[in-house]
Amino acid sequence: MSDRDETPLQRLFRAERQFHAMVPIRDIYSKLFFRTLLWFVFFTVVYSMVTGSL
C-alpha cells in the first residue's frame, strides 16, 4: 500500500506503531499505559483545537 492510498487515520496508526516500536519499553503493561497516554494527549489537543480553547 502506498502512502497516497492511506487515509489520514491509517497514516496516524502507522506513525503510532513506528513511534511505539522505538520506545525502549519491554513490559506489555507499560507499553499499554504509554500508548494510552499518547492517545489521550492527541485527542486532548484535537479537542482543544476544535473547540478553540487552546
DODRENBA-910901 format. One record per residue: residue number from 0; residue in one letter; x, y, z of N, C-alpha, C in turn. Coordinates in nm, 2 decimals. Example, Ala and Ser with C-alpha at 12.3 -4.5 7.8 and 13.67 -1.06 7.14 Angstrom:
BEGIN
node pos = 0	code = A	n.x = 1.32	n.y = -0.57	n.z = 0.78	ca.x = 1.23	ca.y = -0.45	ca.z = 0.78	c.x = 1.32	c.y = -0.33	c.z = 0.78 .
node pos = 1	code = S	n.x = 1.28	n.y = -0.22	n.z = 0.71	ca.x = 1.37	ca.y = -0.11	ca.z = 0.71	c.x = 1.29	c.y = 0.00	c.z = 0.79 .
//
This chain:
BEGIN
node pos = 0	code = M	n.x = 0.09	n.y = -0.12	n.z = 0.00	ca.x = 0.00	ca.y = 0.00	ca.z = 0.00	c.x = 0.09	c.y = 0.12	c.z = 0.00 .
node pos = 1	code = S	n.x = 0.07	n.y = 0.21	n.z = -0.09	ca.x = 0.15	ca.y = 0.33	ca.z = -0.10	c.x = 0.09	c.y = 0.44	c.z = 0.00 .
node pos = 2	code = D	n.x = 0.17	n.y = 0.54	n.z = 0.03	ca.x = 0.13	ca.y = 0.64	ca.z = 0.12	c.x = 0.01	c.y = 0.72	c.z = 0.07 .
node pos = 3	code = R	n.x = -0.01	n.y = 0.73	n.z = -0.06	ca.x = -0.12	ca.y = 0.80	ca.z = -0.12	c.x = -0.25	c.y = 0.73	c.z = -0.10 .
node pos = 4	code = D	n.x = -0.25	n.y = 0.60	n.z = -0.09	ca.x = -0.37	ca.y = 0.52	ca.z = -0.08	c.x = -0.42	c.y = 0.52	c.z = 0.07 .
node pos = 5	code = E	n.x = -0.34	n.y = 0.56	n.z = 0.16	ca.x = -0.38	ca.y = 0.56	ca.z = 0.30	c.x = -0.46	c.y = 0.67	c.z = 0.34 .
node pos = 6	code = T	n.x = -0.56	n.y = 0.65	n.z = 0.43	ca.x = -0.64	ca.y = 0.76	ca.z = 0.48	c.x = -0.56	c.y = 0.83	c.z = 0.59 .
node pos = 7	code = P	n.x = -0.59	n.y = 0.95	n.z = 0.63	ca.x = -0.52	ca.y = 1.01	ca.z = 0.74	c.x = -0.52	c.y = 0.93	c.z = 0.87 .
node pos = 8	code = L	n.x = -0.62	n.y = 0.86	n.z = 0.90	ca.x = -0.63	ca.y = 0.78	ca.z = 1.02	c.x = -0.53	c.y = 0.66	c.z = 1.01 .
node pos = 9	code = Q	n.x = -0.52	n.y = 0.60	n.z = 0.89	ca.x = -0.43	ca.y = 0.49	ca.z = 0.87	c.x = -0.28	c.y = 0.54	c.z = 0.88 .
node pos = 10	code = R	n.x = -0.26	n.y = 0.66	n.z = 0.83	ca.x = -0.12	ca.y = 0.71	ca.z = 0.85	c.x = -0.09	c.y = 0.74	c.z = 0.99 .
node pos = 11	code = L	n.x = -0.19	n.y = 0.79	n.z = 1.07	ca.x = -0.17	ca.y = 0.81	ca.z = 1.21	c.x = -0.14	c.y = 0.68	c.z = 1.29 .
node pos = 12	code = F	n.x = -0.22	n.y = 0.57	n.z = 1.25	ca.x = -0.19	ca.y = 0.44	ca.z = 1.32	c.x = -0.05	c.y = 0.39	c.z = 1.28 .
node pos = 13	code = R	n.x = -0.01	n.y = 0.41	n.z = 1.16	ca.x = 0.12	ca.y = 0.36	ca.z = 1.11	c.x = 0.23	c.y = 0.44	c.z = 1.19 .
node pos = 14	code = A	n.x = 0.21	n.y = 0.57	n.z = 1.20	ca.x = 0.31	ca.y = 0.66	ca.z = 1.27	c.x = 0.31	c.y = 0.62	c.z = 1.42 .
node pos = 15	code = E	n.x = 0.20	n.y = 0.59	n.z = 1.48	ca.x = 0.19	ca.y = 0.55	ca.z = 1.62	c.x = 0.26	c.y = 0.41	c.z = 1.64 .
node pos = 16	code = R	n.x = 0.25	n.y = 0.32	n.z = 1.54	ca.x = 0.32	ca.y = 0.19	ca.z = 1.55	c.x = 0.47	c.y = 0.21	c.z = 1.54 .
node pos = 17	code = Q	n.x = 0.51	n.y = 0.29	n.z = 1.45	ca.x = 0.65	ca.y = 0.32	ca.z = 1.43	c.x = 0.71	c.y = 0.38	c.z = 1.56 .
node pos = 18	code = F	n.x = 0.64	n.y = 0.48	n.z = 1.61	ca.x = 0.69	ca.y = 0.55	ca.z = 1.73	c.x = 0.69	c.y = 0.46	c.z = 1.85 .
node pos = 19	code = H	n.x = 0.59	n.y = 0.37	n.z = 1.86	ca.x = 0.58	ca.y = 0.28	ca.z = 1.97	c.x = 0.69	c.y = 0.17	c.z = 1.96 .
node pos = 20	code = A	n.x = 0.73	n.y = 0.14	n.z = 1.84	ca.x = 0.84	ca.y = 0.04	ca.z = 1.82	c.x = 0.97	c.y = 0.09	c.z = 1.86 .
node pos = 21	code = M	n.x = 0.99	n.y = 0.23	n.z = 1.86	ca.x = 1.11	ca.y = 0.29	ca.z = 1.90	c.x = 1.13	c.y = 0.30	c.z = 2.05 .
node pos = 22	code = V	n.x = 1.02	n.y = 0.30	n.z = 2.12	ca.x = 1.02	ca.y = 0.32	ca.z = 2.27	c.x = 1.08	c.y = 0.19	c.z = 2.34 .
node pos = 23	code = P	n.x = 1.19	n.y = 0.22	n.z = 2.42	ca.x = 1.26	ca.y = 0.10	ca.z = 2.48	c.x = 1.19	c.y = 0.05	c.z = 2.60 .
node pos = 24	code = I	n.x = 1.06	n.y = 0.01	n.z = 2.59	ca.x = 0.99	ca.y = -0.05	ca.z = 2.70	c.x = 0.95	c.y = -0.19	c.z = 2.66 .
node pos = 25	code = R	n.x = 0.98	n.y = -0.29	n.z = 2.75	ca.x = 0.96	ca.y = -0.43	ca.z = 2.72	c.x = 0.83	c.y = -0.48	c.z = 2.78 .
node pos = 26	code = D	n.x = 0.79	n.y = -0.43	n.z = 2.90	ca.x = 0.67	ca.y = -0.48	ca.z = 2.96	c.x = 0.55	c.y = -0.44	c.z = 2.89 .
node pos = 27	code = I	n.x = 0.46	n.y = -0.54	n.z = 2.86	ca.x = 0.34	ca.y = -0.51	ca.z = 2.78	c.x = 0.25	c.y = -0.41	c.z = 2.85 .
node pos = 28	code = Y	n.x = 0.24	n.y = -0.42	n.z = 2.98	ca.x = 0.15	ca.y = -0.32	ca.z = 3.06	c.x = 0.21	c.y = -0.18	c.z = 3.05 .
node pos = 29	code = S	n.x = 0.34	n.y = -0.17	n.z = 3.05	ca.x = 0.40	ca.y = -0.04	ca.z = 3.04	c.x = 0.37	c.y = 0.02	c.z = 2.90 .
node pos = 30	code = K	n.x = 0.38	n.y = -0.06	n.z = 2.80	ca.x = 0.35	ca.y = -0.02	ca.z = 2.66	c.x = 0.21	c.y = 0.02	c.z = 2.65 .
node pos = 31	code = L	n.x = 0.12	n.y = -0.05	n.z = 2.71	ca.x = -0.02	ca.y = -0.02	ca.z = 2.70	c.x = -0.05	c.y = 0.12	c.z = 2.77 .
node pos = 32	code = F	n.x = 0.01	n.y = 0.14	n.z = 2.89	ca.x = 0.00	ca.y = 0.26	ca.z = 2.96	c.x = 0.05	c.y = 0.38	c.z = 2.88 .
node pos = 33	code = F	n.x = 0.17	n.y = 0.36	n.z = 2.82	ca.x = 0.23	ca.y = 0.46	ca.z = 2.73	c.x = 0.15	c.y = 0.50	c.z = 2.61 .
node pos = 34	code = R	n.x = 0.09	n.y = 0.39	n.z = 2.55	ca.x = 0.01	ca.y = 0.41	ca.z = 2.43	c.x = -0.12	c.y = 0.49	c.z = 2.47 .
node pos = 35	code = T	n.x = -0.18	n.y = 0.45	n.z = 2.59	ca.x = -0.30	ca.y = 0.52	ca.z = 2.63	c.x = -0.27	c.y = 0.67	c.z = 2.66 .
node pos = 36	code = L	n.x = -0.16	n.y = 0.70	n.z = 2.72	ca.x = -0.12	ca.y = 0.84	ca.z = 2.74	c.x = -0.10	c.y = 0.91	c.z = 2.61 .
node pos = 37	code = L	n.x = -0.04	n.y = 0.85	n.z = 2.52	ca.x = -0.01	ca.y = 0.91	ca.z = 2.39	c.x = -0.14	c.y = 0.95	c.z = 2.32 .
node pos = 38	code = W	n.x = -0.24	n.y = 0.86	n.z = 2.31	ca.x = -0.37	ca.y = 0.88	ca.z = 2.25	c.x = -0.45	c.y = 0.99	c.z = 2.33 .
node pos = 39	code = F	n.x = -0.44	n.y = 0.98	n.z = 2.46	ca.x = -0.51	ca.y = 1.08	ca.z = 2.54	c.x = -0.46	c.y = 1.22	c.z = 2.51 .
node pos = 40	code = V	n.x = -0.33	n.y = 1.24	n.z = 2.50	ca.x = -0.27	ca.y = 1.37	ca.z = 2.47	c.x = -0.32	c.y = 1.41	c.z = 2.33 .
node pos = 41	code = F	n.x = -0.31	n.y = 1.32	n.z = 2.23	ca.x = -0.35	ca.y = 1.35	ca.z = 2.09	c.x = -0.50	c.y = 1.40	c.z = 2.09 .
node pos = 42	code = F	n.x = -0.59	n.y = 1.32	n.z = 2.15	ca.x = -0.73	ca.y = 1.36	ca.z = 2.15	c.x = -0.76	c.y = 1.49	c.z = 2.23 .
node pos = 43	code = T	n.x = -0.68	n.y = 1.52	n.z = 2.33	ca.x = -0.70	ca.y = 1.64	ca.z = 2.41	c.x = -0.66	c.y = 1.76	c.z = 2.32 .
node pos = 44	code = V	n.x = -0.55	n.y = 1.74	n.z = 2.25	ca.x = -0.50	ca.y = 1.85	ca.z = 2.16	c.x = -0.61	c.y = 1.87	c.z = 2.05 .
node pos = 45	code = V	n.x = -0.65	n.y = 1.77	n.z = 1.99	ca.x = -0.76	ca.y = 1.78	ca.z = 1.88	c.x = -0.88	c.y = 1.85	c.z = 1.94 .
node pos = 46	code = Y	n.x = -0.93	n.y = 1.80	n.z = 2.05	ca.x = -1.05	ca.y = 1.86	ca.z = 2.11	c.x = -1.03	c.y = 2.01	c.z = 2.14 .
node pos = 47	code = S	n.x = -0.91	n.y = 2.05	n.z = 2.19	ca.x = -0.88	ca.y = 2.19	ca.z = 2.22	c.x = -0.88	c.y = 2.27	c.z = 2.09 .
node pos = 48	code = M	n.x = -0.82	n.y = 2.21	n.z = 1.98	ca.x = -0.82	ca.y = 2.29	ca.z = 1.86	c.x = -0.96	c.y = 2.31	c.z = 1.80 .
node pos = 49	code = V	n.x = -1.04	n.y = 2.20	n.z = 1.81	ca.x = -1.18	ca.y = 2.21	ca.z = 1.75	c.x = -1.26	c.y = 2.31	c.z = 1.83 .
node pos = 50	code = T	n.x = -1.25	n.y = 2.31	n.z = 1.96	ca.x = -1.33	ca.y = 2.39	ca.z = 2.05	c.x = -1.27	c.y = 2.53	c.z = 2.06 .
node pos = 51	code = G	n.x = -1.15	n.y = 2.55	n.z = 2.02	ca.x = -1.09	ca.y = 2.68	ca.z = 2.02	c.x = -1.04	c.y = 2.72	c.z = 2.16 .
node pos = 52	code = S	n.x = -1.03	n.y = 2.63	n.z = 2.25	ca.x = -0.99	ca.y = 2.66	ca.z = 2.39	c.x = -0.84	c.y = 2.64	c.z = 2.41 .
node pos = 53	code = L	n.x = -0.76	n.y = 2.62	n.z = 2.31	ca.x = -0.62	ca.y = 2.61	ca.z = 2.32	c.x = -0.55	c.y = 2.74	c.z = 2.31 .
//
